């Protein structure tokens, strides 16, 4: 019996075929177990798709969950799909029956001589380091690092070799269809004739002289701005007012735009900002939150 067990399964129920998919935590649990424990891993899965994934990922020994015997297992990594319908109660029951330490939200584990160093994700970049002695039940989080890619070809090959049912389509997947040649239009040659710049100008009407060109406004910046304000006022974008007021306001804005910007900047700097507005999400350039620990848990066996 292997001393390291990985318990995985597809999320969802058999009645909800669209929700059937191997969660990220289950894929990460398999990759983490193979990377840290190597050939000592035995995978236990609740459905055929999860068992075929474990074989395709490189796990040599794969069995069903009812065949699991915690008495011969030192470390168990459990994914969200492996918990099944019982959720967090399943790993808690295993830990109680085997007298093992239970850790949730695990994203990494390192094996040392007489203990395990487990990294637990606390959210927002904060982490805990736990020094676990004895048996351990580790529930892997969805934020675990992604493992090596397992191709659909290897999954189908494992299903064919093991006699499992055909692979279920992943949600949102699109199957391959026969390629059909594009139909060439009769005026295709005329559409692609000439330079690309000329075709773009013809498409947008650039460079063409139209009869409505006489109605274009040509004048100074103040005159164009006055026409723009009159248009916005007519359509209700600005409050209506006399032309003199708009003109005077426009002249004041054009005369001293830098002074207006300086006054707004000084007023903004002088205003008191509440603390809740000053808070912001942590960016990639900010230093990471300190990692706490290691904390000693578990018992020697």
DRENMI-189906 format. One record per residue: x, y, z of N, C-alpha, C in turn; chain. Coordinates in Angstrom, 2 decimals, decimal comma. Layout:
> X_Y_Z_X_Y_Z_X_Y_Z_A
...
//
This chain:
> 0,85_-1,20_0,00_0,00_0,00_0,00_0,88_1,24_0,00_A
> 0,54_2,18_-0,84_1,29_3,42_-0,93_1,10_4,23_0,34_A
> 2,13_5,01_0,70_2,08_5,83_1,90_1,54_7,23_1,62_A
> 1,36_7,61_0,36_0,83_8,92_-0,02_-0,38_8,70_-0,91_A
> -1,51_9,28_-0,55_-2,75_9,12_-1,30_-3,21_10,47_-1,82_A
> -3,73_10,45_-3,05_-4,34_11,63_-3,66_-5,79_11,28_-3,96_A
> -6,72_12,03_-3,41_-8,14_11,77_-3,59_-8,71_12,87_-4,46_A
> -9,20_12,50_-5,63_-9,71_13,48_-6,59_-11,05_13,00_-7,13_A
> -11,70_13,85_-7,88_-12,97_13,52_-8,51_-13,49_14,70_-9,29_A
> -14,42_14,45_-10,19_-15,02_15,51_-10,98_-16,06_16,24_-10,17_A
> -16,11_17,54_-10,29_-17,11_18,33_-9,60_-18,46_18,17_-10,26_A
> -19,53_18,38_-9,52_-20,88_18,25_-10,05_-21,42_16,86_-9,83_A
> -22,63_16,65_-10,31_-23,31_15,37_-10,16_-23,53_14,74_-11,52_A
> -23,86_13,48_-11,52_-24,08_12,78_-12,78_-25,28_13,32_-13,53_A
> -26,25_13,91_-12,81_-27,44_14,46_-13,47_-27,15_15,80_-14,14_A
> -26,09_16,48_-13,70_-25,73_17,77_-14,28_-24,47_17,57_-15,10_A
> -24,63_17,18_-16,36_-23,48_16,82_-17,18_-22,61_18,03_-17,51_A
> -23,20_19,23_-17,58_-22,41_20,40_-17,94_-21,46_20,82_-16,83_A
> -21,77_20,44_-15,57_-20,92_20,83_-14,45_-19,81_19,82_-14,19_A
> -19,77_18,71_-14,93_-18,76_17,70_-14,71_-17,43_18,17_-15,28_A
> -16,48_18,41_-14,45_-15,14_18,82_-14,86_-14,21_18,63_-13,68_A
> -12,97_18,32_-13,95_-12,00_18,13_-12,88_-11,55_19,50_-12,38_A
> -11,79_19,80_-11,11_-11,45_21,14_-10,59_-9,95_21,40_-10,61_A
> -9,61_22,68_-10,48_-8,20_23,06_-10,46_-7,48_22,49_-9,26_A
> -8,15_22,42_-8,12_-7,51_21,88_-6,93_-7,17_20,40_-7,09_A
> -8,01_19,63_-7,80_-7,72_18,22_-8,01_-6,54_18,03_-8,95_A
> -6,50_18,81_-10,02_-5,35_18,75_-10,92_-4,07_19,15_-10,20_A
> -4,17_20,20_-9,39_-3,00_20,63_-8,63_-2,58_19,63_-7,58_A
> -3,54_18,91_-6,99_-3,20_17,90_-5,99_-2,38_16,77_-6,62_A
> -2,77_16,34_-7,81_-2,02_15,29_-8,51_-0,62_15,77_-8,85_A
> -0,52_16,97_-9,41_0,80_17,50_-9,78_1,68_17,72_-8,56_A
> 1,09_18,22_-7,46_1,87_18,46_-6,25_2,36_17,16_-5,64_A
> 1,52_16,13_-5,63_1,94_14,85_-5,08_3,05_14,21_-5,89_A
> 2,95_14,27_-7,22_4,00_13,70_-8,06_5,30_14,47_-7,94_A
> 5,22_15,78_-7,80_6,43_16,59_-7,71_7,13_16,44_-6,37_A
> 6,37_16,22_-5,28_6,98_16,19_-3,96_7,25_14,77_-3,45_A
> 6,45_13,79_-3,88_6,57_12,44_-3,34_6,93_11,39_-4,38_A
> 6,87_11,71_-5,66_7,33_10,81_-6,70_6,54_9,54_-6,81_A
> 7,24_8,38_-6,73_6,62_7,09_-6,98_5,82_6,58_-5,79_A
> 5,79_7,30_-4,67_5,06_6,84_-3,49_3,58_7,21_-3,54_A
> 3,08_7,66_-4,68_1,73_8,21_-4,77_0,78_7,14_-5,29_A
> -0,40_7,09_-4,67_-1,52_6,27_-5,14_-2,75_7,17_-5,21_A
> -3,40_7,19_-6,36_-4,55_8,06_-6,58_-5,84_7,29_-6,38_A
> -6,80_7,93_-5,72_-8,13_7,36_-5,50_-9,13_8,36_-6,07_A
> -9,99_7,89_-6,95_-10,92_8,77_-7,65_-12,32_8,19_-7,58_A
> -13,29_9,08_-7,61_-14,68_8,67_-7,49_-15,34_8,39_-8,83_A
> -14,74_8,80_-9,96_-15,35_8,58_-11,26_-14,26_8,22_-12,26_A
> -14,68_7,73_-13,41_-13,75_7,21_-14,41_-12,90_8,32_-15,02_A
> -13,47_9,50_-15,23_-12,70_10,59_-15,83_-11,53_10,99_-14,94_A
> -11,76_11,07_-13,65_-10,69_11,43_-12,72_-9,62_10,35_-12,67_A
> -10,02_9,07_-12,72_-9,03_8,00_-12,71_-8,17_8,03_-13,97_A
> -8,79_8,28_-15,12_-8,02_8,36_-16,36_-7,09_9,56_-16,36_A
> -7,51_10,67_-15,75_-6,64_11,83_-15,65_-5,42_11,50_-14,79_A
> -5,62_10,80_-13,69_-4,49_10,45_-12,82_-3,50_9,56_-13,56_A
> -3,99_8,59_-14,33_-3,08_7,73_-15,09_-2,33_8,53_-16,15_A
> -3,06_9,42_-16,85_-2,42_10,22_-17,89_-1,39_11,18_-17,31_A
> -1,61_11,63_-16,08_-0,66_12,54_-15,44_0,60_11,84_-14,96_A
> 0,56_10,50_-14,84_1,76_9,78_-14,44_1,65_9,00_-13,16_A
> 0,47_8,89_-12,57_0,30_8,11_-11,35_0,22_6,63_-11,73_A
> 1,06_5,81_-11,12_1,12_4,39_-11,50_-0,03_3,60_-10,91_A
> -0,42_3,87_-9,67_-1,45_3,10_-8,98_-2,69_3,97_-8,83_A
> -3,78_3,53_-9,42_-5,05_4,26_-9,37_-6,14_3,29_-8,94_A
> -6,98_3,69_-8,01_-8,05_2,84_-7,50_-9,26_3,70_-7,20_A
> -10,36_3,06_-6,83_-11,58_3,77_-6,46_-11,53_4,14_-4,98_A
> -12,34_5,13_-4,61_-12,32_5,63_-3,24_-12,73_4,57_-2,21_A
> -13,71_3,69_-2,46_-14,04_2,67_-1,45_-12,88_1,75_-1,09_A
> -11,87_1,65_-1,95_-10,72_0,80_-1,67_-9,68_1,50_-0,80_A
> -9,92_2,77_-0,42_-8,95_3,53_0,36_-8,92_3,02_1,80_A
> -7,73_2,77_2,31_-7,52_2,36_3,69_-6,54_3,36_4,31_A
> -7,06_4,23_5,17_-6,23_5,27_5,76_-5,20_4,72_6,73_A
> -5,36_3,48_7,16_-4,37_2,92_8,07_-3,00_2,78_7,45_A
> -2,92_2,62_6,14_-1,64_2,50_5,48_-1,17_3,75_4,78_A
> -1,77_4,90_5,07_-1,45_6,16_4,40_-0,91_7,15_5,43_A
> 0,22_7,75_5,12_0,79_8,78_5,99_0,30_10,17_5,62_A
> 0,19_10,45_4,31_-0,21_11,77_3,82_-1,30_11,57_2,78_A
> -2,35_12,37_2,88_-3,45_12,35_1,91_-3,69_13,76_1,42_A
> -3,61_13,96_0,10_-3,93_15,24_-0,53_-5,29_15,10_-1,19_A
> -6,22_15,97_-0,83_-7,60_15,88_-1,29_-7,96_17,14_-2,05_A
> -8,52_16,98_-3,26_-9,02_18,10_-4,04_-10,49_18,37_-3,75_A
> -10,98_19,46_-4,29_-12,39_19,82_-4,06_-13,32_18,79_-4,66_A
> -12,98_18,26_-5,83_-13,81_17,22_-6,41_-13,74_15,93_-5,64_A
> -12,59_15,63_-5,01_-12,47_14,42_-4,21_-13,30_14,44_-2,95_A
> -13,63_15,64_-2,45_-14,49_15,73_-1,26_-15,91_15,27_-1,57_A
> -16,32_15,40_-2,83_-17,65_14,94_-3,21_-18,76_15,78_-2,61_A
> -19,92_15,15_-2,46_-21,10_15,86_-1,96_-20,97_16,21_-0,49_A
> -20,12_15,50_0,26_-19,99_15,77_1,69_-19,16_17,01_1,98_A
> -18,41_17,48_1,02_-17,66_18,72_1,20_-16,56_18,57_2,24_A
> -16,43_19,59_3,10_-15,36_19,59_4,10_-15,54_18,51_5,16_A
> -16,73_17,94_5,25_-16,94_16,89_6,25_-16,18_15,62_5,91_A
> -15,91_15,38_4,62_-15,21_14,15_4,23_-13,77_14,13_4,74_A
> -12,93_15,16_4,48_-11,58_15,12_5,05_-11,58_15,18_6,57_A
> -12,56_15,87_7,16_-12,62_15,90_8,62_-12,89_14,50_9,19_A
> -13,75_13,74_8,52_-14,03_12,37_8,97_-12,79_11,49_8,82_A
> -12,07_11,62_7,72_-10,85_10,84_7,54_-9,81_11,19_8,60_A
> -9,67_12,48_8,91_-8,70_12,89_9,92_-9,07_12,36_11,29_A
> -10,36_12,34_11,60_-10,79_11,85_12,91_-10,59_10,34_13,03_A
> -10,88_9,61_11,94_-10,73_8,16_12,00_-9,27_7,72_12,07_A
> -8,38_8,44_11,40_-6,97_8,04_11,36_-6,10_8,77_12,37_A
> -6,68_9,75_13,10_-5,89_10,51_14,06_-4,84_11,39_13,41_A
> -5,16_11,97_12,25_-4,20_12,77_11,50_-4,50_14,25_11,68_A
> -3,49_15,07_11,42_-3,66_16,52_11,43_-4,37_16,94_10,15_A
> -5,30_17,88_10,26_-6,11_18,33_9,13_-5,76_19,77_8,82_A
> -5,40_20,02_7,55_-5,03_21,37_7,09_-5,81_21,67_5,83_A
> -6,48_22,83_5,80_-7,23_23,27_4,61_-6,42_24,35_3,87_A
> -6,84_24,61_2,62_-6,26_25,67_1,78_-4,76_25,49_1,59_A
> -4,34_24,28_1,27_-2,92_23,98_1,07_-2,53_24,30_-0,36_A
> -1,39_24,99_-0,53_-0,90_25,31_-1,86_0,50_24,73_-2,12_A
> 1,16_24,23_-1,08_2,47_23,61_-1,28_2,79_22,75_-0,07_A
> 3,64_21,74_-0,29_4,08_20,85_0,78_5,49_20,37_0,44_A
> 6,33_20,35_1,45_7,71_19,89_1,30_7,95_18,80_2,34_A
> 8,57_17,70_1,91_8,85_16,61_2,83_10,28_16,71_3,34_A
> 10,43_16,73_4,64_11,74_16,72_5,27_11,95_15,39_5,98_A
> 12,98_15,29_6,78_13,35_14,00_7,35_12,25_13,41_8,23_A
> 11,74_14,20_9,16_10,76_13,69_10,12_9,47_14,49_10,15_A
> 9,24_15,35_9,17_8,06_16,21_9,20_7,75_16,70_7,80_A
> 6,59_17,39_7,69_6,16_18,05_6,46_6,07_19,55_6,71_A
> 6,55_20,33_5,76_6,40_21,78_5,83_5,30_22,16_4,83_A
> 4,16_22,55_5,36_2,96_22,81_4,56_2,75_24,32_4,47_A
> 2,49_24,81_3,26_2,17_26,22_3,03_0,67_26,35_2,84_A
> 0,07_27,19_3,66_-1,38_27,38_3,62_-1,69_28,79_3,12_A
> -2,65_28,91_2,20_-3,03_30,19_1,61_-4,10_30,84_2,48_A
> -3,79_32,04_2,99_-4,75_32,79_3,81_-5,50_33,85_3,02_A
> -5,16_34,03_1,74_-5,82_35,04_0,93_-5,07_36,36_0,94_A
> -5,20_37,13_-0,17_-4,58_38,46_-0,32_-3,07_38,39_-0,15_A
> -2,45_37,27_-0,52_-1,00_37,14_-0,47_-0,44_36,66_0,85_A
> -1,27_36,56_1,90_-0,79_36,10_3,20_-0,74_34,57_3,23_A
> 0,28_34,02_3,89_0,47_32,58_3,95_0,93_32,16_5,34_A
> 0,64_30,91_5,65_1,09_30,29_6,89_1,98_29,11_6,56_A
> 3,04_28,95_7,33_3,89_27,77_7,24_3,61_26,89_8,45_A
> 3,27_25,63_8,19_2,95_24,69_9,24_3,94_23,53_9,20_A
> 4,48_23,20_10,34_5,37_22,05_10,47_4,55_20,89_11,03_A
> 4,25_19,92_10,18_3,33_18,83_10,52_4,15_17,57_10,80_A
> 3,89_16,96_11,94_4,52_15,69_12,29_3,44_14,62_12,35_A
> 3,77_13,44_11,89_2,81_12,35_11,89_1,94_12,36_10,65_A
> 0,78_11,72_10,75_-0,14_11,67_9,62_-0,74_13,04_9,35_A
> -1,07_13,29_8,08_-1,61_14,59_7,68_-2,65_14,40_6,60_A
> -3,76_15,13_6,73_-4,80_15,22_5,71_-4,75_16,65_5,17_A
> -4,35_16,83_3,92_-4,15_18,14_3,32_-5,19_18,37_2,24_A
> -6,03_19,38_2,43_-7,05_19,75_1,46_-6,47_20,86_0,57_A
> -6,29_20,57_-0,71_-5,62_21,48_-1,63_-6,58_22,58_-2,06_A
> -6,08_23,82_-2,14_-6,88_24,97_-2,54_-6,87_25,14_-4,05_A
> -7,81_25,94_-4,55_-7,87_26,23_-5,98_-6,73_27,13_-6,44_A
> -6,05_27,81_-5,50_-4,96_28,70_-5,86_-3,62_27,98_-5,95_A
> -3,62_26,65_-5,93_-2,38_25,90_-6,05_-1,78_26,11_-7,43_A
> -0,46_25,99_-7,52_0,22_26,19_-8,80_-0,21_25,13_-9,81_A
> -0,36_25,54_-11,06_-0,78_24,61_-12,11_0,35_23,65_-12,44_A
> -0,01_22,39_-12,60_0,97_21,37_-12,91_1,22_21,23_-14,40_A
> 1,98_20,22_-14,80_2,24_20,00_-16,23_0,95_19,74_-17,00_A
> 0,93_20,14_-18,26_-0,25_20,00_-19,10_-0,48_18,52_-19,45_A
> -1,71_18,08_-19,32_-2,11_16,72_-19,70_-3,01_16,84_-20,92_A
> -2,56_16,33_-22,05_-3,26_16,53_-23,31_-4,50_15,65_-23,41_A
> -5,41_16,07_-24,26_-6,61_15,28_-24,54_-6,26_13,95_-25,20_A
> -5,18_13,94_-25,99_-4,76_12,69_-26,63_-4,38_11,65_-25,59_A
> -3,63_12,04_-24,57_-3,24_11,08_-23,53_-4,45_10,63_-22,72_A
> -5,40_11,54_-22,48_-6,60_11,15_-21,75_-7,40_10,11_-22,54_A
> -7,59_10,35_-23,82_-8,33_9,40_-24,64_-7,59_8,08_-24,77_A
> -6,25_8,12_-24,83_-5,48_6,88_-24,89_-5,64_6,07_-23,61_A
> -5,65_6,73_-22,47_-5,84_6,02_-21,20_-7,25_5,45_-21,10_A
> -8,23_6,17_-21,60_-9,60_5,66_-21,58_-9,74_4,43_-22,47_A
> -9,10_4,48_-23,64_-9,18_3,33_-24,53_-8,44_2,12_-23,96_A
> -7,31_2,36_-23,30_-6,54_1,25_-22,74_-7,21_0,63_-21,52_A
> -7,92_1,44_-20,74_-8,56_0,94_-19,52_-9,98_0,48_-19,75_A
> -10,54_0,73_-20,94_-11,90_0,33_-21,22_-12,94_1,21_-20,58_A
> -12,55_2,46_-20,20_-13,49_3,38_-19,58_-14,44_3,93_-20,64_A
> -15,46_4,63_-20,19_-16,42_5,24_-21,09_-15,75_6,35_-21,89_A
> -16,29_6,73_-23,08_-15,69_7,80_-23,87_-15,60_9,10_-23,09_A
> -14,67_9,91_-23,49_-14,43_11,17_-22,79_-15,63_12,09_-22,93_A
> -15,96_12,76_-21,83_-17,03_13,76_-21,88_-16,45_15,07_-22,36_A
> -17,24_15,79_-23,13_-16,78_17,07_-23,64_-16,72_18,07_-22,50_A
> -15,67_18,85_-22,48_-15,54_19,89_-21,48_-16,58_20,98_-21,74_A
> -17,03_21,70_-20,69_-17,99_22,78_-20,90_-17,44_23,85_-21,83_A
> -18,21_24,20_-22,85_-17,80_25,23_-23,80_-16,87_24,75_-24,89_A
> -16,59_23,44_-24,96_-15,68_22,95_-25,99_-16,39_22,87_-27,33_A
> -15,61_22,97_-28,40_-16,13_22,93_-29,77_-15,42_21,82_-30,52_A
> -16,17_20,92_-31,11_-15,56_19,82_-31,86_-15,09_20,27_-33,23_A
> -14,18_19,46_-33,80_-13,66_19,78_-35,12_-14,69_19,46_-36,19_A
> -14,75_20,29_-37,20_-15,67_20,11_-38,31_-14,88_20,12_-39,62_A
> -15,45_19,51_-40,67_-14,75_19,54_-41,97_-14,57_20,97_-42,46_A
> -13,39_21,25_-42,99_-13,10_22,59_-43,49_-13,79_22,80_-44,82_A
> -14,41_23,97_-44,99_-15,09_24,31_-46,24_-14,39_25,53_-46,85_A
> -14,10_25,49_-48,15_-13,43_26,64_-48,78_-14,34_27,86_-48,82_A
> -13,72_29,02_-48,74_-14,48_30,27_-48,80_-15,00_30,50_-50,22_A
> -16,18_31,08_-50,29_-16,79_31,38_-51,59_-16,28_32,73_-52,07_A
> -15,69_32,74_-53,25_-15,19_33,99_-53,81_-16,33_34,74_-54,51_A
> -16,45_36,00_-54,21_-17,50_36,82_-54,79_-17,11_37,22_-56,21_A
> -18,13_37,59_-57,00_-17,87_37,97_-58,38_-17,06_39,23_-58,51_A
> -17,25_40,20_-57,59_-16,50_41,45_-57,67_-15,30_41,43_-56,73_A
> -14,77_40,25_-56,46_-13,63_40,15_-55,55_-12,41_40,89_-56,10_A
> -12,17_40,78_-57,41_-10,99_41,43_-58,00_-11,07_42,94_-57,88_A
> -12,28_43,50_-58,08_-12,41_44,95_-57,99_-12,27_45,45_-56,56_A
> -12,65_44,61_-55,60_-12,57_45,04_-54,20_-11,14_45,08_-53,71_A
> -10,29_44,24_-54,23_-8,90_44,19_-53,76_-7,97_44,94_-54,70_A
> -8,50_45,60_-55,72_-7,66_46,34_-56,66_-7,20_47,64_-56,00_A
> -6,02_48,08_-56,37_-5,49_49,33_-55,84_-4,75_49,14_-54,54_A
> -4,22_50,26_-54,03_-3,46_50,22_-52,80_-4,39_50,10_-51,59_A
> -3,85_49,59_-50,50_-4,65_49,42_-49,29_-5,08_50,77_-48,73_A
> -4,22_51,79_-48,83_-4,58_53,11_-48,32_-5,74_53,70_-49,10_A
> -5,75_53,49_-50,42_-6,85_54,01_-51,23_-8,15_53,29_-50,91_A
> -8,08_51,98_-50,68_-9,31_51,25_-50,34_-9,85_51,68_-48,97_A
> -8,96_51,94_-48,02_-9,42_52,41_-46,72_-10,05_53,80_-46,81_A
> -9,43_54,71_-47,59_-10,00_56,04_-47,75_-11,36_55,98_-48,44_A
> -11,49_55,08_-49,42_-12,77_54,94_-50,10_-13,84_54,38_-49,17_A
> -13,42_53,49_-48,25_-14,38_52,90_-47,31_-14,93_53,94_-46,35_A
> -14,05_54,84_-45,85_-14,47_55,84_-44,89_-14,85_57,17_-45,54_A
> -14,74_57,26_-46,85_-15,10_58,50_-47,52_-14,11_59,63_-47,33_A
> -12,87_59,30_-47,08_-11,84_60,31_-46,86_-11,32_60,81_-48,21_A
> -11,21_62,11_-48,34_-10,68_62,69_-49,57_-11,72_62,96_-50,62_A
> -12,96_62,55_-50,42_-14,00_62,80_-51,40_-14,62_64,17_-51,15_A
> -14,88_64,90_-52,19_-15,50_66,21_-52,11_-17,00_66,04_-52,28_A
> -17,74_66,41_-51,27_-19,19_66,26_-51,30_-19,84_67,64_-51,38_A
> -21,14_67,59_-51,66_-21,88_68,85_-51,78_-22,08_69,52_-50,44_A
> -21,97_68,77_-49,34_-22,19_69,35_-48,03_-20,95_69,97_-47,44_A
> -19,85_70,00_-48,20_-18,62_70,58_-47,66_-18,75_72,08_-47,43_A
> -19,72_72,74_-48,09_-19,88_74,19_-47,90_-20,41_74,52_-46,52_A
> -21,09_73,59_-45,86_-21,65_73,85_-44,54_-20,65_73,65_-43,41_A
> -19,43_73,25_-43,74_-18,42_73,07_-42,70_-18,04_74,41_-42,10_A
> -17,77_74,40_-40,79_-17,39_75,61_-40,08_-15,89_75,81_-40,23_A
> -15,51_76,93_-40,79_-14,10_77,27_-40,94_-13,87_78,61_-40,27_A
> -12,97_78,63_-39,32_-12,71_79,86_-38,60_-11,70_79,61_-37,50_A
> -11,65_80,55_-36,55_-10,71_80,45_-35,45_-11,21_79,42_-34,44_A
> -10,36_79,14_-33,48_-10,73_78,17_-32,44_-11,90_78,68_-31,61_A
> -11,93_79,97_-31,31_-13,03_80,53_-30,51_-14,35_80,40_-31,25_A
> -14,33_80,66_-32,55_-15,58_80,57_-33,32_-16,06_79,13_-33,41_A
> -15,15_78,20_-33,65_-15,56_76,79_-33,68_-16,10_76,33_-32,33_A
> -15,46_76,80_-31,24_-15,95_76,42_-29,92_-17,32_77,01_-29,64_A
> -17,58_78,22_-30,14_-18,89_78,84_-29,95_-19,97_78,04_-30,68_A
> -19,68_77,60_-31,89_-20,64_76,77_-32,61_-20,87_75,44_-31,89_A
> -19,80_74,88_-31,31_-19,95_73,63_-30,58_-20,83_73,81_-29,35_A
> -20,64_74,89_-28,61_-21,47_75,14_-27,43_-22,93_75,35_-27,83_A
> -23,16_76,05_-28,92_-24,53_76,25_-29,37_-25,18_74,93_-29,76_A
> -24,41_74,03_-30,39_-24,94_72,71_-30,75_-25,25_71,89_-29,50_A
> -24,34_71,90_-28,52_-24,57_71,13_-27,29_-25,75_71,68_-26,51_A
> -25,89_72,99_-26,49_-27,03_73,59_-25,79_-28,34_73,26_-26,49_A
> -28,34_73,21_-27,82_-29,55_72,90_-28,56_-30,03_71,48_-28,28_A
> -29,11_70,56_-28,12_-29,48_69,17_-27,88_-29,54_68,80_-26,40_A
> -29,39_69,76_-25,52_-29,58_69,51_-24,10_-28,37_68,95_-23,37_A
> -27,19_69,01_-23,96_-26,00_68,51_-23,28_-25,47_69,51_-22,26_A
> -25,71_70,79_-22,45_-25,31_71,83_-21,50_-26,53_72,67_-21,21_A
> -26,47_73,40_-20,10_-27,60_74,25_-19,73_-27,72_75,41_-20,72_A
> -28,95_75,71_-21,16_-29,11_76,80_-22,13_-28,82_78,15_-21,49_A
> -28,28_79,04_-22,28_-27,97_80,39_-21,83_-27,82_81,31_-23,02_A
> -27,62_82,57_-22,74_-27,46_83,52_-23,84_-26,11_83,33_-24,50_A
> -26,02_83,78_-25,72_-24,77_83,65_-26,44_-23,66_84,46_-25,78_A
> -24,09_85,58_-25,17_-23,07_86,39_-24,52_-22,46_85,68_-23,33_A
> -23,29_85,01_-22,54_-22,78_84,29_-21,39_-21,87_83,14_-21,83_A
> -22,30_82,40_-22,85_-21,47_81,32_-23,33_-20,15_81,86_-23,88_A
> -20,24_82,98_-24,60_-19,03_83,55_-25,19_-18,08_84,02_-24,11_A
> -18,63_84,69_-23,07_-17,77_85,17_-22,00_-17,16_84,01_-21,24_A
> -17,95_82,97_-21,00_-17,40_81,81_-20,31_-16,32_81,14_-21,14_A
> -16,57_81,11_-22,46_-15,58_80,50_-23,35_-14,29_81,32_-23,36_A
> -14,42_82,63_-23,44_-13,23_83,46_-23,45_-12,44_83,32_-22,17_A
> -13,18_83,22_-21,03_-12,47_83,06_-19,76_-11,74_81,73_-19,68_A
> -12,39_80,67_-20,23_-11,75_79,36_-20,19_-10,55_79,30_-21,10_A
> -10,65_79,97_-22,30_-9,53_79,96_-23,23_-8,41_80,86_-22,74_A
> -8,78_81,95_-22,06_-7,76_82,92_-21,65_-6,86_82,35_-20,57_A
> -7,43_81,65_-19,61_-6,62_81,19_-18,48_-6,90_79,72_-18,17_A
> -6,58_78,79_-19,09_-6,81_77,37_-18,77_-5,84_76,87_-17,70_A
> -4,60_77,37_-17,71_-3,63_76,90_-16,72_-4,00_77,35_-15,32_A
> -4,54_78,59_-15,19_-4,94_79,07_-13,87_-6,09_78,24_-13,32_A
> -7,03_77,86_-14,20_-8,15_77,05_-13,76_-7,67_75,67_-13,28_A
> -6,72_75,10_-14,03_-6,19_73,79_-13,63_-5,45_73,89_-12,30_A
> -4,69_74,98_-12,09_-3,98_75,14_-10,83_-4,93_75,29_-9,66_A
> -6,03_76,03_-9,86_-6,99_76,20_-8,77_-7,68_74,88_-8,42_A
> -8,02_74,10_-9,49_-8,66_72,81_-9,19_-7,68_71,88_-8,50_A
> -6,39_71,91_-8,91_-5,41_71,04_-8,28_-5,21_71,41_-6,82_A
> -5,13_72,72_-6,51_-4,94_73,13_-5,12_-6,15_72,78_-4,27_A
> -7,37_72,92_-4,85_-8,57_72,55_-4,09_-8,62_71,06_-3,84_A
> -8,16_70,27_-4,84_-8,18_68,83_-4,64_-7,15_68,40_-3,59_A
> -5,98_69,06_-3,60_-4,96_68,70_-2,62_-5,35_69,12_-1,22_A
> -6,09_70,25_-1,12_-6,47_70,73_0,20_-7,59_69,94_0,81_A
> -8,41_69,27_-0,03_-9,54_68,52_0,50_-9,04_67,31_1,28_A
> -9,70_67,02_2,36_-9,34_65,86_3,18_-9,93_64,61_2,56_A
> -9,10_63,57_2,40_-9,53_62,31_1,79_-9,81_61,32_2,90_A
> -11,00_60,71_2,93_-11,27_59,71_3,96_-10,32_58,52_3,83_A
> -10,17_57,81_4,92_-9,25_56,67_4,93_-9,76_55,58_4,01_A
> -11,08_55,39_3,92_-11,61_54,32_3,08_-11,33_54,56_1,60_A
> -11,12_55,84_1,19_-10,80_56,12_-0,19_-9,31_55,88_-0,45_A
> -8,47_56,06_0,57_-7,05_55,87_0,40_-6,68_54,40_0,24_A
> -7,51_53,48_0,68_-7,21_52,07_0,55_-7,32_51,64_-0,91_A
> -6,42_50,78_-1,32_-6,41_50,32_-2,71_-5,92_48,88_-2,74_A
> -6,23_48,13_-3,81_-5,73_46,76_-3,92_-4,21_46,74_-4,05_A
> -3,64_45,65_-3,62_-2,19_45,49_-3,70_-1,79_45,21_-5,14_A
> -0,81_45,96_-5,65_-0,32_45,78_-7,01_0,85_44,81_-7,02_A
> 1,30_44,44_-8,22_2,39_43,49_-8,34_3,71_44,06_-7,84_A
> 3,86_45,38_-7,87_5,11_46,00_-7,42_5,20_46,10_-5,91_A
> 4,08_45,99_-5,20_4,09_46,08_-3,74_4,75_44,84_-3,15_A
> 5,43_44,97_-2,01_6,03_43,79_-1,38_4,96_42,83_-0,89_A
> 5,29_41,54_-0,90_4,35_40,53_-0,45_4,15_40,62_1,05_A
> 2,99_40,18_1,50_2,73_40,14_2,92_3,64_39,11_3,58_A
> 4,06_39,35_4,82_4,97_38,41_5,46_4,31_37,06_5,68_A
> 5,10_36,02_5,50_4,64_34,65_5,74_4,86_34,30_7,19_A
> 3,83_33,86_7,89_3,93_33,53_9,29_4,37_32,08_9,47_A
> 4,95_31,81_10,58_5,30_30,45_10,91_6,78_30,17_10,76_A
> 7,17_28,88_10,83_6,29_27,70_10,88_5,71_27,42_12,27_A
> 4,48_26,92_12,28_3,81_26,54_13,51_3,80_25,01_13,60_A
> 4,07_24,49_14,76_4,13_23,06_14,97_2,72_22,51_15,21_A
> 2,32_21,52_14,39_1,05_20,82_14,59_1,29_19,35_14,36_A
> 0,32_18,52_14,73_0,41_17,08_14,52_1,13_16,39_15,67_A
> 1,12_15,07_15,60_1,77_14,25_16,64_2,61_13,19_15,94_A
> 3,65_12,74_16,62_4,49_11,69_16,08_3,80_10,33_16,20_A
> 4,02_9,47_15,20_3,45_8,13_15,23_4,57_7,10_15,18_A
//
